[in-house]
Amino acid sequence: MGHIRKDIDWWRNNQEQCISLVAGKNERLVGVIQIVECGNMKHLFVHPEFQRRRMASSLVDAALTKCRNKAGGGTVKLNSSNFAIPFYKKYDFVQTGEARPLPGGCVPFEFRF
């Protein structure tokens, strides 16, 4: 949890370098995505109650569009949990290396514009 707090503090001081979007439902925060410098997806979370309702898809679509418009090209990299691998493959993210043995998995992926 400490790394998330550190990332939030960094974001507060460097907002111009991030694509940060939130999703809400009935005035509740239910999802968030953060892509740093249009190249490193740091966070994609959707509250379990709202998963499998296209909330994550909407966040990824919007964030990738903003990155494409801002950067014009390049790649977005991320480390996926084992659970999310099919989701990222659906978006044409490509696995770029071997999984690291961390709790929940840590599989490197990238998306090319």
PyMOL commands that set and color helices and strands:
alter all, ss='L'
color gray80, all
select helices_A, chain A and resi 2-13+15-17+48-50+55-71+85-90
alter helices_A, ss='H'
color red, helices_A
select strands_A, chain A and resi 18-25+28-36+40-46+75-80+94-95+107-112
alter strands_A, ss='S'
color yellow, strands_A
deselect
rebuild
show_as cartoon
